[in-house]
């Protein structure tokens, strides 16, 4: 088992996870450990969640208590089974203030593997601190076809989003009718004291090395509705263990992963500002395992880069308008010829 937490004072020295590719034997060992972890989760979750379900059915605990306890159970199982089957080397990069003074937020993260949920559960304490608020994730309703993920999502009160199963990398097709139910469930979760987590790409990204897929505005909508800021998390390396592309699958070409929790939650002015910032910052880390250079990163995080982009667009638009005005004000050659031949 290997896991490291890096504070802001160490950020200058942060290096990407080791990119050494595994040989066939190493790959087979990692794959075996990973499969053992997944199979163990399939056993551990029903066993450990059953007592919670019984307490809830007997009305000894209420719904919110059931969801909070189930979340802790899922985190416990993920964390300890990863220690028992150490198929991945993990690094968490986080600012101290995130750990010591967590604020209510809408959490957003890239989606690079079917392992993402397990690692978010296992590393939650390292990423968000011991004083963190309980969290509910939005998930694709199709996951309920698997009895284990269905059990986990139902017991924790995670919030389903209904969309077509059209394959990773293809455009998402959401069911508009499910949006009202999703928004209602989100409002109730916030009222119950939960943070909300959402994957703005909507599906696993088959090419994280090229940056993010199209980013949807759902996170901005939820943040605006709940009057909460957005805070970003980036994952790197998990696709090297379990790739979203079914043709690659559990190839296990590497075993190093990193999670980066970006400092400072932020209120975005519009959906485009959020999607551009998320794509630039999280997309870079997801592709390379390192941050943008310090200056550029800070400009994106404090909004200066987006203001610069808006100014550039305005200047381009004004230049285009000036060109059009010049063309309209100048007489055409036909007009000039007509004037020269007129008496």
C-alpha positions in Angstrom: 0.0 0.0 0.0 1.3 3.4 -1.0 -0.3 6.7 -0.6 1.0 10.2 -0.2 -0.6 13.6 0.7 1.3 16.7 -0.6 0.6 20.1 0.9 0.7 23.5 -0.7 4.3 24.0 0.6 5.4 21.1 -1.4 3.7 22.1 -4.7 6.9 23.4 -6.3 8.4 19.9 -5.9 5.4 18.0 -7.1 6.2 15.7 -9.9 3.9 13.6 -12.0 3.2 10.0 -11.0 5.8 7.6 -12.3 5.1 6.8 -15.9 7.1 3.6 -16.0 5.1 1.1 -18.0 4.6 -2.4 -16.5 6.0 -5.5 -18.1 3.7 -8.5 -18.7 4.4 -10.1 -15.3 3.8 -6.8 -13.4 0.7 -6.1 -15.4 -0.7 -9.5 -14.6 0.0 -9.0 -10.9 -1.6 -5.6 -10.8 -4.6 -6.9 -12.7 -5.0 -9.8 -10.3 -4.9 -7.5 -7.3 -7.4 -5.1 -8.9 -9.8 -7.9 -9.7 -9.4 -9.2 -6.2 -10.2 -5.7 -4.9 -13.4 -5.5 -7.0 -14.6 -8.9 -6.1 -13.9 -8.2 -2.4 -16.0 -5.0 -2.7 -18.8 -7.1 -4.2 -18.8 -9.2 -1.0 -17.9 -6.5 1.6 -20.5 -4.0 0.6 -23.6 -6.2 1.0 -22.3 -7.7 4.3 -21.4 -4.3 5.9 -24.4 -2.4 4.6 -26.9 -5.1 5.7 -26.9 -4.0 9.4 -27.4 -0.4 8.4 -30.4 -1.5 6.3 -31.8 -3.4 9.2 -31.5 -0.5 11.5 -33.2 1.7 9.0 -36.1 -0.7 8.4 -36.6 -1.0 12.2 -36.8 2.8 12.3 -33.9 2.9 14.7 -32.1 5.4 12.4 -33.7 7.8 10.0 -33.0 8.2 6.2 -30.3 10.8 6.6 -28.5 8.8 9.2 -28.7 5.7 7.0 -27.2 7.6 4.1 -24.4 9.1 6.1 -23.5 5.8 7.8 -23.6 4.0 4.4 -21.3 6.6 2.9 -18.8 5.9 5.7 -19.1 2.2 5.2 -18.4 2.5 1.5 -15.4 4.7 2.2 -14.1 2.3 4.8 -14.5 -0.7 2.5 -12.8 1.0 -0.4 -9.9 2.3 1.7 -9.1 -0.9 3.6 -9.5 -3.2 0.7 -7.1 -1.1 -1.4 -4.6 -1.6 1.5 -5.3 -5.3 1.4 -4.9 -5.5 -2.4 -2.4 -2.7 -3.2 -2.8 -2.6 -6.9 -2.3 1.2 -7.1 0.3 3.7 -5.9 -1.7 6.8 -4.8 -0.7 10.5 -4.4 -3.0 13.2 -3.1 -2.1 16.9 -3.7 -4.1 19.2 -1.5 -4.0 22.7 0.1 -3.9 22.7 4.0 -6.8 25.1 4.2 -9.0 22.6 2.4 -8.3 20.1 5.1 -8.6 22.4 8.1 -11.5 24.6 7.1 -13.7 22.9 4.5 -16.6 25.0 3.2 -19.9 23.8 1.6 -19.3 23.4 -2.1 -20.3 21.7 -5.3 -17.4 19.4 -6.1 -16.5 18.7 -9.7 -14.1 16.0 -11.1 -13.0 14.6 -14.4 -14.0 11.0 -15.3 -11.3 8.8 -16.6 -12.1 5.2 -15.4 -14.7 3.0 -13.9 -12.4 3.0 -10.8 -13.0 6.7 -10.2 -15.8 6.2 -7.6 -13.8 3.7 -5.6 -10.8 6.0 -5.4 -12.9 9.1 -4.6 -14.4 7.1 -1.7 -11.1 5.7 -0.5 -9.2 9.0 -0.7 -12.0 11.3 0.5 -10.5 12.0 4.0 -7.1 12.8 2.4 -8.7 15.0 -0.2 -11.2 16.9 1.9 -10.0 16.5 5.5 -11.4 15.0 8.6 -13.8 17.9 9.1 -15.4 17.3 5.7 -19.1 17.3 5.1 -20.8 14.1 3.9 -21.2 14.0 0.1 -23.6 12.8 -2.4 -22.6 12.0 -6.0 -24.7 12.3 -9.1 -24.4 9.0 -11.1 -25.7 7.5 -14.3 -28.8 5.6 -13.6 -27.6 2.7 -15.8 -25.2 1.7 -13.0 -28.2 0.3 -11.1 -28.2 -2.7 -13.5 -25.2 -3.9 -11.4 -26.6 -5.1 -8.1 -23.5 -4.0 -6.1 -23.3 -0.4 -7.4 -27.1 -0.2 -7.2 -26.9 -1.2 -3.5 -24.2 1.4 -2.8 -25.9 4.2 -4.6 -29.3 3.5 -3.1 -28.0 3.1 0.5 -25.9 6.3 0.3 -28.7 8.3 -1.3 -26.6 9.1 -4.4 -28.6 11.0 -7.0 -29.4 9.3 -10.4 -29.2 11.0 -13.7 -31.1 9.2 -16.6 -29.4 9.2 -20.0 -28.9 6.7 -22.9 -26.2 4.1 -22.9 -24.6 5.2 -26.1 -21.0 4.3 -25.4 -18.1 6.2 -23.9 -16.9 9.1 -26.1 -20.2 9.6 -27.8 -22.6 12.6 -27.2 -24.7 12.3 -24.0 -28.4 12.0 -24.5 -30.2 13.0 -21.2 -33.8 12.4 -20.4 -35.2 15.9 -19.7 -38.0 14.4 -17.5 -35.5 13.2 -15.0 -34.0 16.7 -14.5 -36.8 17.9 -12.2 -36.4 14.8 -10.0 -32.6 15.3 -9.9 -32.9 18.9 -9.0 -35.4 18.1 -6.2 -33.1 15.4 -4.8 -30.1 17.8 -4.9 -32.0 20.5 -3.0 -33.0 18.0 -0.4 -29.4 16.7 -0.1 -28.1 20.2 0.4 -30.8 20.9 3.0 -29.8 17.6 4.8 -26.2 18.9 5.1 -24.5 17.1 2.2 -22.0 18.5 -0.3 -22.7 17.5 -4.0 -20.3 15.9 -6.4 -20.8 15.8 -10.1 -18.7 14.6 -13.1 -19.3 17.4 -15.7 -18.2 15.3 -18.7 -21.1 12.9 -18.0 -19.3 9.7 -18.9 -15.8 8.1 -18.8 -13.3 9.8 -21.1 -11.7 7.3 -23.5 -8.9 9.8 -24.4 -7.9 11.7 -21.2 -4.4 12.2 -22.6 -6.0 14.7 -25.1 -7.9 16.7 -22.4 -11.5 16.6 -21.4 -14.6 15.7 -23.3 -17.3 18.4 -23.8 -18.1 19.8 -20.3 -21.8 20.2 -19.5 -23.3 23.1 -17.5 -25.0 21.0 -14.9 -22.4 21.8 -12.2 -22.8 25.5 -12.8 -26.6 25.2 -12.7 -26.5 23.3 -9.3 -24.0 25.8 -7.9 -26.2 28.7 -9.0 -29.4 27.1 -7.6 -27.8 26.2 -4.3 -25.8 29.5 -4.1 -22.6 27.4 -3.4 -19.2 27.8 -5.0 -17.6 25.2 -7.1 -14.4 23.4 -6.1 -12.3 21.2 -8.5 -10.7 17.8 -8.2 -8.6 16.2 -10.9 -7.7 12.6 -11.3 -4.8 11.1 -13.3 -3.6 7.6 -14.2 -6.6 5.4 -13.4 -7.3 4.8 -17.1 -3.9 3.0 -17.2 -5.4 0.4 -14.9 -9.0 0.2 -16.1 -9.5 2.0 -19.4 -12.9 3.3 -20.5 -12.3 1.9 -24.0 -13.7 -1.6 -23.9 -11.1 -2.7 -26.5 -8.4 -1.8 -23.9 -10.2 -2.6 -20.6 -8.1 -3.9 -17.8 -4.8 -3.7 -19.6 -3.0 -2.4 -16.5 -0.1 -0.7 -18.2 0.8 1.4 -15.1 -0.2 1.5 -11.4 0.4 5.1 -10.4 -2.4 7.6 -9.9 -2.7 11.1 -8.5 -5.6 13.2 -7.2 -5.3 17.0 -7.2 -7.6 19.1 -5.1 -7.5 22.7 -6.3 -7.4 25.5 -3.8 -10.3 27.9 -3.3 -13.9 27.3 -4.2 -15.2 29.8 -6.6 -18.5 31.4 -7.8 -18.5 31.5 -11.6 -20.4 34.2 -13.5 -21.7 31.9 -16.2 -21.5 28.3 -17.5 -18.9 29.1 -20.2 -16.5 30.6 -17.6 -16.8 27.4 -15.5 -16.4 25.0 -18.5 -13.4 26.8 -19.8 -11.7 26.9 -16.5 -12.5 23.3 -15.7 -11.2 22.2 -19.1 -8.0 24.1 -18.9 -7.1 23.3 -15.3 -8.4 19.8 -14.7 -7.9 18.7 -18.3 -4.2 19.5 -18.1 -3.7 17.5 -14.9 -5.8 14.6 -16.2 -3.6 14.4 -19.3 -0.2 15.0 -17.8 -0.4 14.4 -14.0 1.0 17.9 -13.4 -0.4 21.3 -13.0 -0.2 24.1 -15.5 2.8 26.4 -14.7 2.2 28.4 -11.5 1.4 31.7 -13.2 -1.1 30.3 -15.7 -2.7 28.2 -13.0 -3.2 31.1 -10.7 -4.6 33.2 -13.6 -7.2 30.5 -14.3 -8.1 30.0 -10.6 -8.6 33.6 -9.8 -10.6 34.3 -13.0 -8.0 36.6 -14.6 -7.5 34.3 -17.6 -11.2 34.3 -18.4 -11.4 38.1 -18.2 -8.4 38.2 -20.6 -10.3 35.8 -22.9 -13.4 38.0 -22.8 -11.3 41.1 -23.6 -9.6 39.3 -26.5 -13.0 38.3 -27.9 -14.3 41.9 -27.5 -11.2 43.3 -29.3 -11.6 40.7 -32.2 -15.3 41.6 -32.5 -14.6 45.3 -32.6 -11.9 44.7 -35.3 -14.3 42.7 -37.4 -17.0 45.4 -37.1 -14.4 48.1 -38.1 -13.5 46.1 -41.2 -17.2 45.9 -42.1 -17.8 49.6 -41.5 -14.7 50.4 -43.7 -16.1 48.3 -46.5 -19.5 49.9 -46.3 -18.1 53.4 -46.3 -15.9 52.9 -49.3 -17.6 53.2 -52.7 -17.3 50.2 -54.9 -15.4 50.2 -58.2 -18.8 50.2 -60.1 -19.9 53.2 -58.2 -16.7 55.1 -58.8 -16.9 54.2 -62.5 -20.4 55.5 -62.7 -19.5 58.7 -61.0 -16.5 59.3 -63.4 -18.7 58.9 -66.5 -21.6 60.9 -65.3 -21.9 64.5 -66.9 
